[in-house]
Amino acid sequence: MKVDGKIVNIAKAIKTKTIERRRDFHRYAEAAWTEFRTAAIVADTLEQLGYCVLTGDEVIEAEAMMGVPSLEELEHHMKRALAQNGKLSWIEKMKGGKTGVVGVIRFAKPGPVVALRFDMDANDLLEAEDDQHRPYREKFTSVNKGTMHACGHDGHTAIGLAIAEIISMLAEDLAGTIKLIFQPGEEGVRGAKAMVAKGVVDDVDYIIGMHLGTELGKTGKFAYGVDGFLATTKMDASFAGVAAHAGSDPEVGKNALLAAANAIINLHAISRHSQGDSRINVGVMHGGTGRNVIPANALIKFETRGSSTEINEYMQQQAIRVIEAAASMYGVTVSMNLMGSAAGGKSDFQLAERIQKVAKRLEIFTEIVKITSVGGSEDYTYFMERVQRRGGQGIATLVGATLAACHHNSYFDFDEDALELATTVLTSSAVELLTEKLK
């Protein structure tokens, strides 16, 4: 296709700009629900490119937000974003952590609604600062200490803006509607559900998600039609009892820590599901104030997973039952907070095959593969599941990027040549779908 060559050439021409954007986002890393500067830059750039830009309450359902920082913390990060040259007019629209952004162009000719999703948030991680680490050597390590782009989302955001630019150049030749979704809070699977609940993909016919690196590794590889995402639920359970002197009046106390410990043992004893993979893990336990005090408070942080949404719901319901029973046994109360979740997910075969053909046609990849199972969780699945349930098609893709260290590591970095490859294949895929009724 003639347009493929055009896309390849433009992606190559703006490669330096895309790398510069990636490095800027890396330097000013922002964690879930605090991506005020990042989102403001995205919104401003999309507007300048001619997109209708939606953000804040327009794309985030407040009641569906999970794991949101305190109002004081959000206020602090808003002020920090302003000090780091974030645009006030956009940031004000994102109060309360509503940092999602959607850019829309409705083309002159009728056609399908095509969506691409990009996550923007960084990890809660202290970045390495020594000469082994390229961002340190080349002076784009995170200035926001304790927050680091260690999963490639800085690259995803830069790719999204590069695609936005190319699509805007090709607008006269396209039909239908393009939606570019920039999502907050993927880490901890906190952000997608709130955007889905707002209905941002309810009119979408095709949706494509992408991730750099992961187990695909080497630059030059491309995986289409990724399957095997595990549905997951992340929860905190807070136990409240009664403190007492452990020596003279132990019977007066209500031991919250013992209730939590009992819950942990029995959570790991939940029967596994016969219809697919199921998981549970307690990763954190805190409690008590002193060795001679009956512990009045305890906290556990746990997660469930399942190879389908239904299996995960079974695990979650059983976990809640076990925790409430443990609290009742020791005469304490318990409250549970949902901190994050993701649906199960499978890519549509028909759409995956179409994107595979696009990737082959471009002749930019050394290897094109289909990965059937990733074994982890990604809340992009909420978008994909919603589109599929409403009669549309969705896929998840991986673009290989040679890594300096594994994801979520203080030395994480990726080969920036992958930015151009991802920009090219995703733009060409979107264009393929946006011209299907014109052929």
Salt bridges, closest charged atoms under 4 A:
ASP4 OD2 - ARG361 NE 2.55
ASP24 OD2 - ARG37 NH1 2.96
ASP44 OD1 - LYS87 NZ 3.08
ASP57 OD1 - LYS98 NZ 2.49
GLU61 OE1 - LYS198 NZ 3.99
GLU73 OE2 - HIS77 NE2 3.59
ASP119 OD2 - ARG117 NH1 3.59
ASP119 OD2 - HIS153 NE2 3.21
ASP119 OD1 - HIS156 ND1 2.57
ASP121 OD1 - HIS153 ND1 3.10
GLU127 OE2 - HIS26 NE2 2.73
GLU127 OE2 - HIS133 NE2 2.69
GLU129 OE2 - LYS145 NZ 2.25
GLU138 OE1 - ARG23 NH1 2.76
ASP154 OD2 - ARG22 NE 2.93
ASP154 OD2 - HIS26 ND1 2.85
GLU165 OE2 - LYS17 NZ 2.97
GLU165 OE1 - ARG21 NH1 3.85
GLU186 OE1 - HIS153 NE2 3.62
GLU187 OE2 - HIS153 NE2 3.56
GLU187 OE1 - HIS408 NE2 3.30
ASP202 OD1 - ARG386 NE 2.84
ASP202 OD1 - ARG390 NE 3.98
ASP203 OD1 - LYS179 NZ 2.92
GLU303 OE1 - LYS234 NZ 2.51
GLU303 OE2 - ARG305 NE 2.95
GLU378 OE1 - ARG117 NH2 2.99
ASP379 OD1 - ARG117 NH2 3.38
GLU385 OE2 - ARG389 NH2 3.24
ASP413 OD1 - ARG22 NH2 3.02
ASP413 OD2 - ARG134 NE 2.76
GLU416 OE2 - ARG22 NH1 2.85
GLU416 OE1 - ARG23 NH2 2.92
GLU416 OE1 - ARG134 NH1 3.69
ASP417 OD1 - LYS15 NZ 2.66
GLU420 OE2 - LYS12 NZ 3.13
GLU420 OE1 - LYS15 NZ 3.74
GLU432 OE1 - ARG361 NH2 3.30
GLU432 OE2 - LYS439 NZ 3.10
GLU436 OE1 - ARG354 NH1 3.01
